[in-house]
Amino acid sequence: MRAIVLRSPDADPLLEEVELSAPRAGELLVRIEAAGVCHSDYHYMTGDLTAPLPLVLGHEGAGIVEEVGAGSSGRFAVGDRVALLWRPRCGTCAACISGNPVLCERGPVQAGSGGLPDGTSRLSLPDGGTLHHLMGVSCFADRVVVNENAAVPVPDGVPPEVAAISACAVITGVGAVFHEVREAAGRPLLVLGAGGVGLSSVMGAALVGAHPLIVIDVDDAKLALARDLGATHTINGRDEDVVARVLEITGGAGVPWAIEAVGRAQTLEQAVECVAPGGTLVAVGLGAAGAGFQVPLNQLVQRQKRVVGSLYGSSNPQLDLPRIFALYLAGKLPIDRLIGDRLPITDFAEAYRRLTAGAVGRGILVP
């Protein structure tokens, strides 16, 4: 089959022929219908984040089950449409039992080994050499083998591209609102960054009634889309003093909630300044490994500001993704407005050129 293979951060990923073995017990073979073009893959391509190499890229995908491994649970059948999750869920560790499966203890095993949750790979190079999975998904490919706990059924009426981005960008942004923001109705909320995750936070914040809903970016086209999705105020960070403008909009009070979806020190530090006394900054954007930012100690203590991280929207994907699909079908979450360019997998390089050039909306690769 064909797949986009990253061999080194010093070399461009290429479309190659690779081998994919049959699913084992508790696993599914899925034919990919759509895969989202996410910045997280780009972090691995540049070496900002590391994983065992060579690997097949892609972690935001959806497709159709073509084979079910023997001895599986019976929850899936051939022909089922599924969205793929990049975080495993063993169901038995302390994190899973306590309702926080995004911190499942199999996550570090999967990430460190470049395999599935059991630490082994179903991918190989034509010469028999080892080929790794990215986050247990590797959906920049014609087909994938995934653990069945990394799949969620997709209901009729949800297009493949909507299902794909819902399983990463949308659940991260909407989930951060649902799980880390409390009593937002009628209260200010700030979103920094209007990419796929940030715009998903905007949709979630609009749904729960945050007001005013303020969005910051440096791209006017992205800010225009944010307004279409419910932002009441937008700020171009290139042209305006972000902190001063947020304080002006909120009458000098600041915001009780800020969601940072960029992963940069500058925007995180701006967010701390924008947060009101007793308020919370929710960090969802990834940066380079080891990156940090400055937080004024006295702001944390004297003004009781909080900074929290939110992985995968602090969600329980097996519960929250069906909830997101239901809200989409009810017209409450206009996820299809997030869809940007649709390109064949052969145009992978162009898709990432557009992403890094500031393309509006979430790009989609179609095998």
N, C-alpha and C positions, 0 to 999 in steps of 0.2 A: 504494500500500500504506500501511498504518498504521505509525507509528513514534513513539517518545518523543523529542521535539526539545528540546534545551536551546539557547536563544537568548542568554541572559545569566544570570550568577550572581544578578542582581537580580530575575529573573523565574522563576516556577515552570516546570519542564519540562511540556510538554503533548503529548497524543496528537494527531498531525497526519497528514494525507495527504501523502505525499512520493513522489518518483519514484525508481526504481531501474533503472539501465541494465543491459543484458545483460553477462554475464561475458566478459572478454577472454581471450586466450591465457594459460594457466596459472592460471585463476580458476574458481571454483565459485559457482553460485547455490544457496543453501541455505534451505529453509523451516525456520524456527525452531520447535522443539518445546518448549523450556524455556530459561529464562534466569535466572541467579542474581542475587539482590539483594545486591550487594557494596558495602562502604563506599568503595571506590575511586571509584565513580561519584559518590558523595555529595561527595567532595573536589572534583570538578569542578563539581558543582552549587552549592557554596558559594564557589568561587573559591580554595580552598586550593591546588588544582592548576589549571593553565591549559592550554588547548588551543584550536586555531582554532575559532571559533564562526560560525554555528550548527552544531550537530552532533547526531547521533543517539547516544543513550546506550546503554550495555550492552556488556560485554566478556566475559561468562562464559556461554557458550551452547552448545547442541547442537541438531542438526536433521537433515534429510534432503536429500541432494543432488537438486535438480530440473533442473539444467542444468550441463553442463561446457563451458567455453570451448574454442573451436577451438584446436588446436595444444598442448593440454595433455599432461601426461606419460603419461596412461593409468592412473595409480594410482587414480583414482576414476571411478565410473560413476553414472548416474542411479539413484536408489533407495538408495544407500549412506547409512548413518547415520554422522554425524561429530560430533566435539567440536571446538570452535573455540579457537584459540590467539591470545592478544593480543600475542604477541611474534613477529616475522617470523624467518625462517631462510633466508637467501639461499643458504647452502651453499658459498660460495666465499671469503668474507672470512676474515681471520685468526682471529676468534673462532669462527666456525662450523667451520673446519678443525681448530682445536685442541680441539674438543669442548665449547665454551662458547657455544652458539647464543643464549642469552638476552642476550648482549652483541653480537649481530649488528649490523653497521654500518648496516643498513637500519632499525634501530629508531628512531634519532633522526630519520631522514627521514620515517618513517611518523608519528611523534608530532608533529613540527614542521609537517608539511604538512596533517595531518588527512586524509590519503589512504591508499591502500594502499601497499605497499612501493615502487611506482614513483612515488609522490608525487601521484597523481591520484585523484579521487573518482569513485565510481559513483553517488553520491547527488545529488539536486538537489531544490529546492523547486518546487512546481507552476508558479510564475511564471518558472522558469528560473534562479533564484538559486542560488548555491553552497551546498551542504550538505556537512558534513564527517563522516568516520568517526571514532569513538573507538577508538584503539589497533587500527585495522584490522579491527574486528569490528562494533560497533554493532548488537548483537543484541536490543535492546529494540524489536523490529520484527517484522513478519510474515515478512520474508525479508531475507537479506543476500547481498552478493557479497564473497567473500574470496579471497585468494591461496591456491592449493592447498597451499602450505607452511604455512598457518595452520590446517590441518585434519588430524585424526587419526581413523582408522576406529574405530567403536565396535562391539564384538562383541555378538552376541546375548546377551540376558540382563541387559544393563546398561540400566536405565531412563534416559530422556532427562534427568531431573533429576539423576541421579547422574553421568551423563556431563558435564552442564553444569558442575556445581560441581567435578568432578574436574579440569577444565581450568584452574582458577584457584585456588580456596581449597585444595583437597586437594593438588594438586601443589606448591603453595607450602609448606604446612605439613609434609606428609610428605617432600617433597624436601629441606627444610632438615635433617631428621633423617638422611635417607639420605646426603646429600652433604656436610654440614658437621659432623656429629657422628660421632666415631670411637669404637669399642669401648665402646658405651654399656651393653651387657648387664651387669646387676648393679651399675651405678653410678648415682648420683643424677642426675636431670635435672629442670630447672625450666622450666615454660612460663608466661609472663606474658600473660594474655588468653585468654578462652575463647569467642571468636567463631569464625567458620568456619575461619579459618586456624589459630588456636591449638588448637582441638579437633582439627584434622587433624594438627597436630604431636603431640598426645596420642596419637592412634591410631598414628602412626608410631613414637613412642617406646615405646608398649606392645608393638608388634610386634617391635621389636628387643631387648626385655627390659630397658629402663631401670628401675632400682629403687633407692631410692624415686622415684616419678614425682609431682612436686609441681606443682600448678596454682594460679595466683593470678587472681582476678577480684573484682569488687565486686557480683556478682549471684549469689545462692544457687542459682537455678534453673540457670544456666549451669554452676556448679560441680558441681551434682548430675549434669548430663549428662557433665561431665568424668570423674566417678567411674565412671559407667556405661561410659565408653570406656577405662578403665584407670588413671585417676589413683589413686594410693595415699593421697595427702594433698592436701587443698584448703585454701586460705587466702582468706578474704574480706578484701580490702585496706582496706575501710572500718572493719572491726572489730578488726583485729590489726596489730601491728608486723610488716610483711612480712619485713624482714631478720632480725629476732630470731627469728621463727618458722622461717624456712628454716635458720638456723644451728642452732636447737634440733633440728630433724628430722635434720640431717646430723651431729649430734654436734660442732658447732662448726667443721666443716671447710669448709662451703660446697659448692656444686655444681660439678662439672667442666664442665657444659654448661648454659646458659640460653638459651631461645629467647624473644625479645620480639616479640609479635604485636599490639601495641597502637599503637606509633608515637608515644608520648608521652615527653617528657623525664623525667617523674617515674618512670615504670616502667623506662625505660632506666637511670636512675641507681640505682634499687633493684637492678636486675639486676647491675650492676657490683659492688655491695656483696655480693651473694649468691654471686658466682662465686669459686671456690676459687683459691688461688695456682696459676698455670699453666693456669687454666681459660679458657673461651671464651664470650663472649656473642655469639649470632647474632641480628642484627636483621633482621626480616622485615616489620615493620609500617611502613606509609607514614604520614607526617605532612604538615603544610603545607609548601609550597615554602620553602626557606630555614630551616626549623626546625632546632634543634640541641639538644645536652644537654651537661652538664658531666661530665667524666671526670677523677678525681684522677690527676695525672701519675705520682705515686710508686707508685700501685697498678699502673699499667701496667708501670713499670720494675722496682720492687723485688719485686713479686709476679708479674711476667710474665703479667699478664692480657691477654687478646686481645679485641678487638671487631671482628667481621666483618659485612659486609652480605651478604644473600642475596636476590637478585632471582629471583622465580619458583621458589624452592626450589633455586637453583643447578643446575637440572635441565637435561636434554636432553629436551624434551617429546616428541619423536618416538620416543624410546626409553622414557622413564619413564612416559608416560601409558598405553601398552599394559601396562606392568608393573603399574601401579596397577589397571587394569581386571581383570587376571588375579588379583591379590590380593583384589579385591572379590568376584569370582566364586568364589574358593576359600574365602570366608568369613573371610579374614584381616584385611580392612579393612572395618568395618561403616559404610560411607559413607552408607547410607540413613538411619542414625540422626541424621545432621547435617541432614536435610531438615526445615525448619520449615513456615511457612505457604505454601500454594499459592494464588495469586491470579491472576485474569485481568489482562492488560496494561492494561485500562481502570481497574484499581485500583492503578496505579503509585504515586500519591501516598500511598495508604494503606500500601502495602508499605514505603515509605521512612519513613513516620511510625512504623511498628512497629519498623523497624530502629533508628532513632534513639532510640526509647523503650526499647531493650534486649531486643528479641525474641530468644528462644532458638532456635538453629538457623538454617540458611541459608534465607531466603525464596526462593520461586520464582515468576517471572512466566510465564504461559502465554499466548502470542498467540492 
